[in-house]
């Protein structure tokens, strides 16, 4: 399944991934500096949420394409695509 997103959706996903990248860099620095465990875990959880949201946005785009693609519905590939999207979704759960 090809990743095809509208420019605005793509921008949102990339921004979330960059935010997560910055948070992970911050977590690494916090660990290297011996910072408080609770603070480290809080930042790690924030990075995890940012990654989850980016993943869900990508899956939602795929689901939307699957549901609106008439060629896919006509060819019978809809069930296969549904199964693939379900596996992707569950990989983030």
ABEGO torsion letter per residue (X at the ends): XBBBBBAAAAAAAAAAAAAAAAAAAAAAAAAAAGBBAAAAAAAAAAAAAAAAAAAAAAAAAAAAAAAABAAAAAAGAAAAAAAAAAAAAAAAX
